[in-house]
Amino acid sequence: MKTRKFLLPVATAGVLALTLSACGGGGGGGTTAGGGDAANGLDGRGPITYVQGKDNSNVVRPLIEKWNAAHPNEKVTFKEQTDQADQQHDDLVQHFQAKDPNYDVTSVDVVWTAEFAAKGWLQPLKDKMALDTSAMLKPTVDSASYKDTLYAAPVSSDGGILYYRKDLVPTPPKTWDEMMQMCSIAKENKIGCFSGQYKQYEGLTVNASEAINSAGGSVLDKDGKPSLNTPEAAEGLGNLVEAFKNGNIPKEAITYQEEESRRAFQSGNLLFHRNWPYVYNLATTEGASKVKDKLGMAPLPGKDGPGASSLGGHSAAISVYSKNKATALDFLKFLVEEEQQKFFATQGSLAPVISALYDDAELVKKLPYLPVLKTSIENAVPRPVTPFYPAVTQAIQENSYAALKGEKPVEQALSDMQKSIEAAGAGS
């Protein structure tokens, strides 16, 4: 969106368009043990290239200029991709498969880490390539890891937030049941009660996963196997299905992506709204917004307290094929320094990965949603961590959508989801 200052996480983009073949096949050169290509170029220094999606918020170029001024012999060239996540993904796959040494450092969406690491394309950040993550929020580190090894430097994070009308609801709900009970307030005011994003696309994976996780279930268990035939998963998806049935989620929300749902809330047609932090700026500054002075923000409601947001964000990874990995590692360390993290937050409204910044008084004054966002990220759960993510997200979307539309009972939708994920290879 041209009017948007904020960068959205991958939930807004077409990961669904990726096919299973995009993460299948060969091409891996490194190993988790650090052998093969991963053992080469560890002491290499010199110019490197940084690859990332479109720099809509103008955060990358100023930082690279800053780096280059201080490192004239190790300059960074910015290779800007499109703003479409599926195209970014496919571009990286193509260059990794070609063992391109010129894609030294790449921006990796949190849902790509497992796929790329399993292929042996990302440099393990351990031993002499180790990165200090002690100051970072744990979920951001987990999202940059695969099989207990760090493969990328968390650079920005994201978490879901519950926006609400504080003129109508002085105290936000802490649980899903509380929020559903408050829908009577919406009916009295002749507006819709609640919406997230329920169109059949990546955002539905986010919302369905949040519902399942917030009810105590999980899409994949700790061993990476599907775990959907459980009472908790049924309760979570069932909460959304029931809200569609009884009208607490308006029927038109089945067509909503981030922007459609944001506009419905900003125009005064919703009491509660689940979305990402980028909404704050638009809802409080756009001239047409009817919630400017009525905007409340809270953690997503769960079963007994804060719910489990799906984790968004991006990390920076070093290609195993880079010849200048020592420079690349220093560049990663530069990106996660506090000064750069503050710049990402103030210039691009990207959620920092350093925990202490969420309590920084000066930063909170500029970005008042930070304390709520910290709670969201601390309770966040990554979308399914699997090398087969494109097929897994398709299974979640198709079956969740069928359940929301009343075309499948909840239990059947979850059973079919489980079988599809197993068939994709994530259950083996």
C-alpha positions in Angstrom: 0.0 0.0 0.0 1.5 3.3 -1.0 0.1 5.1 2.1 1.6 2.5 4.5 4.8 3.4 6.3 4.9 0.0 7.9 6.3 -3.3 6.5 3.9 -6.2 7.0 5.1 -9.7 8.0 4.8 -12.6 5.6 1.2 -13.1 6.7 0.1 -10.5 4.1 1.8 -12.2 1.2 1.3 -15.2 -1.0 3.2 -17.9 0.7 0.2 -20.1 -0.3 1.4 -19.7 -3.9 4.5 -21.7 -3.1 4.4 -25.3 -4.0 5.8 -28.2 -2.2 8.4 -28.6 -5.0 9.7 -25.2 -4.0 11.1 -26.7 -0.8 11.8 -30.1 -2.3 14.7 -31.4 -4.4 18.4 -31.1 -3.9 20.9 -28.3 -3.9 22.1 -28.3 -0.3 25.8 -27.8 0.1 26.3 -27.3 3.8 25.5 -29.5 6.8 24.3 -28.9 10.3 27.7 -30.2 11.5 29.4 -27.3 9.7 31.1 -29.4 7.0 31.0 -29.0 3.3 30.4 -25.4 2.1 29.7 -24.4 5.7 33.3 -24.9 6.5 34.6 -22.6 3.8 35.2 -18.8 3.9 34.9 -18.5 7.7 37.8 -16.0 7.8 37.0 -14.3 4.5 36.7 -10.5 4.5 35.8 -8.1 1.8 32.7 -6.7 0.0 29.4 -8.5 0.5 25.8 -8.3 -0.9 22.7 -8.1 1.3 19.5 -9.4 -0.2 16.1 -8.3 1.1 12.6 -7.5 -0.1 11.6 -3.9 -1.1 12.7 -1.3 1.3 9.4 0.5 1.6 10.2 2.2 4.9 13.7 3.3 3.8 15.4 1.6 6.7 18.0 -0.5 4.8 19.7 2.1 2.7 20.6 4.5 5.5 22.0 1.7 7.6 24.1 0.3 4.7 25.4 3.8 4.1 26.4 4.0 7.8 28.1 0.6 7.6 30.0 1.4 4.4 31.3 4.7 5.8 32.9 2.8 8.6 34.0 -0.2 6.5 35.4 1.1 3.2 37.1 -2.2 2.5 34.1 -4.4 3.3 31.3 -2.5 1.7 27.8 -3.9 1.5 25.8 -3.8 -1.7 22.0 -3.9 -1.3 20.2 -6.3 -3.7 16.5 -5.2 -3.4 13.9 -7.9 -4.2 10.2 -7.3 -4.9 7.7 -6.7 -2.1 6.0 -10.1 -2.7 7.1 -12.8 -0.2 6.6 -15.7 -2.6 8.8 -14.0 -5.2 11.4 -13.3 -2.6 11.4 -16.9 -1.5 11.7 -18.3 -5.0 14.5 -15.9 -5.8 16.5 -17.1 -2.8 15.8 -20.7 -3.6 17.0 -20.2 -7.2 20.3 -18.6 -6.1 20.9 -21.1 -3.2 20.4 -24.0 -5.6 22.9 -22.4 -8.0 25.4 -22.0 -5.1 25.6 -18.3 -5.9 28.4 -16.8 -3.7 27.1 -13.3 -4.3 24.0 -13.7 -2.1 26.2 -13.3 1.1 23.5 -12.2 3.6 19.8 -12.7 3.0 16.7 -11.6 4.8 14.8 -14.7 5.8 11.2 -14.7 6.9 10.6 -16.7 10.1 8.7 -19.4 8.2 11.6 -20.1 5.8 14.3 -20.7 8.3 13.6 -24.5 8.8 13.3 -25.1 5.0 16.6 -23.3 4.2 18.5 -24.7 7.1 17.3 -28.3 6.3 18.6 -27.8 2.8 22.1 -26.9 4.1 21.9 -23.4 2.6 22.3 -21.3 5.8 25.6 -21.0 7.7 25.2 -22.4 11.3 25.9 -19.5 13.7 28.0 -21.5 16.2 31.6 -22.0 17.2 33.7 -19.2 15.6 30.5 -18.0 13.8 28.5 -17.7 17.0 26.2 -14.7 17.7 25.3 -13.5 21.2 21.5 -13.7 21.6 21.3 -13.2 25.3 19.6 -9.8 25.1 17.0 -10.9 22.6 13.4 -12.1 23.2 13.5 -15.8 23.3 10.7 -16.5 20.7 12.7 -14.4 18.2 15.8 -16.6 18.8 13.7 -19.8 18.6 12.3 -18.6 15.2 15.8 -18.2 13.8 16.8 -21.7 15.0 16.4 -25.2 13.6 17.1 -28.4 15.5 18.6 -26.4 18.4 21.1 -24.6 16.2 20.9 -20.9 15.4 20.9 -20.3 11.6 20.1 -16.6 11.4 20.2 -13.3 13.4 16.8 -12.1 14.5 16.4 -8.6 13.1 12.8 -7.7 13.5 9.8 -9.4 15.1 6.0 -9.1 15.0 3.1 -10.2 17.0 -0.7 -10.1 16.8 -2.5 -7.4 18.8 -6.2 -7.0 19.9 -7.4 -3.6 18.9 -10.6 -2.5 20.6 -13.0 0.5 21.1 -12.1 1.8 24.5 -15.1 4.2 24.4 -17.3 1.1 24.5 -15.1 -1.3 26.4 -13.1 0.4 29.2 -11.3 -2.8 30.2 -10.3 -5.2 27.4 -11.1 -8.9 27.7 -8.4 -11.3 28.9 -9.9 -14.5 27.6 -11.7 -15.6 24.5 -14.9 -16.3 26.5 -14.8 -12.8 28.0 -14.5 -11.3 24.6 -17.5 -13.3 23.2 -19.6 -12.2 26.2 -18.8 -8.6 25.4 -20.2 -9.0 21.9 -23.6 -7.9 23.4 -22.0 -4.4 23.5 -21.4 -4.6 19.7 -25.0 -5.7 19.1 -26.3 -2.8 21.3 -24.3 -0.4 19.1 -25.3 -2.1 15.9 -21.7 -3.0 14.8 -19.8 -6.2 14.3 -18.1 -7.8 17.3 -14.8 -9.3 16.2 -12.7 -10.0 13.2 -9.2 -11.2 12.2 -8.2 -12.4 8.7 -10.2 -15.4 7.4 -9.8 -15.4 3.6 -8.1 -18.5 2.3 -4.5 -17.3 2.3 -1.5 -17.1 4.6 -3.3 -14.9 7.1 -5.8 -17.7 7.7 -2.9 -20.0 8.7 -1.9 -17.2 11.2 -5.4 -16.9 12.6 -6.2 -20.6 12.7 -2.8 -21.4 14.4 -3.4 -18.6 16.9 -6.8 -20.1 17.8 -5.5 -23.6 18.2 -2.4 -22.6 20.2 -4.4 -20.2 22.4 -6.7 -23.1 23.4 -3.7 -25.2 24.4 -3.3 -27.2 21.2 -0.6 -27.2 18.6 -0.4 -27.8 14.8 2.9 -29.7 15.2 4.3 -31.3 18.3 7.8 -30.9 19.6 9.0 -33.6 17.2 7.6 -31.8 14.2 4.7 -34.2 13.8 1.1 -33.0 13.2 -0.9 -33.0 16.5 -4.4 -31.9 15.4 -6.7 -34.7 16.5 -6.9 -33.3 20.1 -9.7 -31.7 22.2 -7.6 -28.6 22.5 -7.2 -28.2 18.7 -10.9 -28.8 18.3 -11.7 -26.2 20.9 -9.5 -23.6 19.2 -10.7 -24.0 15.7 -14.2 -24.5 17.1 -14.1 -21.1 18.8 -13.8 -19.4 15.4 -16.4 -21.7 13.7 -18.9 -21.0 16.5 -18.3 -17.2 16.3 -19.0 -17.3 12.6 -22.2 -19.3 13.2 -23.6 -17.0 15.8 -22.6 -13.8 14.1 -20.0 -12.7 16.6 -17.6 -12.7 13.6 -19.4 -11.0 10.8 -20.1 -13.3 7.8 -18.2 -10.9 5.4 -15.0 -11.5 7.4 -14.6 -14.7 5.4 -13.2 -12.4 2.7 -10.9 -10.4 5.0 -7.2 -10.0 4.7 -5.3 -7.5 6.8 -6.4 -4.4 5.0 -10.1 -5.3 4.6 -10.3 -6.0 8.4 -8.4 -2.9 9.3 -10.7 -0.7 7.2 -13.7 -2.3 8.8 -12.4 -1.5 12.3 -11.2 2.0 11.4 -14.6 2.8 9.9 -16.2 2.0 13.2 -17.8 -1.3 12.2 -16.0 -3.5 14.6 -15.7 -3.6 18.4 -12.6 -5.9 18.5 -10.0 -6.5 15.8 -7.0 -8.8 15.6 -4.1 -7.4 13.5 -0.4 -6.5 13.4 1.2 -3.4 15.0 1.2 -1.5 11.7 -2.5 -0.7 12.3 -1.7 1.7 15.2 -0.1 4.3 13.0 -2.9 4.3 10.4 -5.8 4.1 12.8 -4.5 7.1 14.7 -3.4 9.3 11.8 -5.6 8.7 8.8 -8.2 11.3 8.3 -11.0 8.9 7.6 -10.4 6.9 10.8 -13.3 6.9 13.2 -11.3 5.3 16.1 -8.5 7.9 16.4 -9.3 8.8 20.0 -11.0 5.6 20.9 -8.2 3.1 20.1 -7.4 0.6 22.8 -4.7 -2.1 22.5 -4.3 -5.4 24.4 -2.7 -8.8 24.1 -4.8 -11.3 22.2 -7.2 -13.1 24.5 -6.5 -16.8 25.3 -8.1 -19.6 27.3 -7.1 -18.4 30.7 -5.0 -15.2 29.9 -3.0 -13.8 27.0 -3.4 -15.9 23.9 -0.6 -17.3 21.7 0.0 -14.9 18.8 1.6 -16.3 15.7 5.1 -14.9 15.5 6.0 -12.7 12.6 9.3 -11.1 11.6 12.5 -11.5 9.6 16.1 -12.6 10.3 19.4 -12.2 8.5 21.2 -15.3 7.4 24.6 -16.0 5.9 24.7 -18.2 2.8 27.0 -21.2 3.1 28.3 -20.2 -0.3 29.6 -16.8 0.8 33.3 -16.3 0.5 33.5 -13.5 3.1 31.7 -14.9 6.1 33.8 -13.0 8.7 32.5 -9.7 7.2 29.0 -11.2 6.9 29.0 -12.1 10.6 30.1 -8.6 11.6 27.3 -7.2 9.4 24.8 -9.4 11.3 26.1 -8.2 14.6 25.7 -4.6 13.3 22.1 -5.2 12.4 21.2 -6.4 15.9 23.0 -3.6 17.8 20.7 -1.5 20.0 21.3 1.7 17.9 20.2 -0.1 14.7 17.3 -1.8 16.4 16.0 1.6 17.6 16.3 2.9 14.1 14.3 0.0 12.7 11.6 0.7 15.3 11.3 4.5 14.8 11.9 4.6 11.1 10.1 1.5 10.0 7.9 0.6 13.0 9.6 -2.8 13.0 9.4 -4.6 16.3 12.8 -4.8 18.0 14.3 -8.2 19.0 16.1 -6.7 22.0 14.0 -7.2 25.1 15.1 -4.0 27.0 13.9 -1.7 24.2 10.3 -2.5 25.0 10.8 -0.8 28.3 12.8 2.2 26.9 10.8 5.3 28.0 11.8 7.4 25.0 10.9 4.6 22.6 7.6 3.8 24.3 6.6 7.5 24.1 7.1 7.3 20.3 5.5 3.9 19.9 3.0 3.4 22.8 2.1 -0.1 21.7 5.5 -1.5 22.6 4.5 -2.9 26.1 1.5 -4.7 24.6 3.6 -6.0 21.7 6.2 -7.3 24.1 3.5 -9.4 25.9 2.3 -10.6 22.5 5.8 -11.7 21.4 6.7 -13.3 24.7 3.6 -15.4 24.4 4.0 -16.0 20.7 4.3 -19.3 19.0 6.0 -19.6 15.6 3.9 -20.9 12.7 4.7 -24.6 12.2 8.5 -25.0 12.1 9.1 -27.5 9.2 11.0 -27.8 6.0 7.7 -28.6 4.3 6.0 -25.3 5.3 4.4 -24.4 2.0 2.5 -27.7 2.0 1.7 -27.4 5.7 0.2 -23.9 5.4 -1.9 -25.0 2.4 -3.3 -27.8 4.4 -4.2 -25.5 7.3 -5.8 -22.9 5.1 -7.9 -25.3 3.0 -9.3 -27.2 5.9 -9.8 -24.2 8.3 -11.6 -22.3 5.5 -13.9 -25.3 4.9 -14.7 -25.4 8.6 -15.4 -21.7 8.8 -17.8 -21.9 5.8 -19.6 -24.8 7.4 -18.5 -27.2 4.7 -16.7 -29.6 7.1 -17.3 -30.3 10.8 -14.4 -29.1 13.0 -13.2 -32.6 13.8 -13.2 -33.7 10.1 -11.4 -30.5 9.1 -8.7 -31.2 11.7 -8.4 -34.8 10.7 -8.1 -33.9 7.0 -5.5 -31.3 8.0 -3.5 -33.9 9.9 -3.6 -36.3 6.9 -2.5 -33.7 4.4 0.4 -32.6 6.6 1.5 -36.2 7.0 1.3 -36.8 3.3 3.4 -33.7 2.7 6.2 -35.3 4.7 6.0 -33.3 7.9 4.7 -36.3 9.7 7.5 -38.7 8.7 
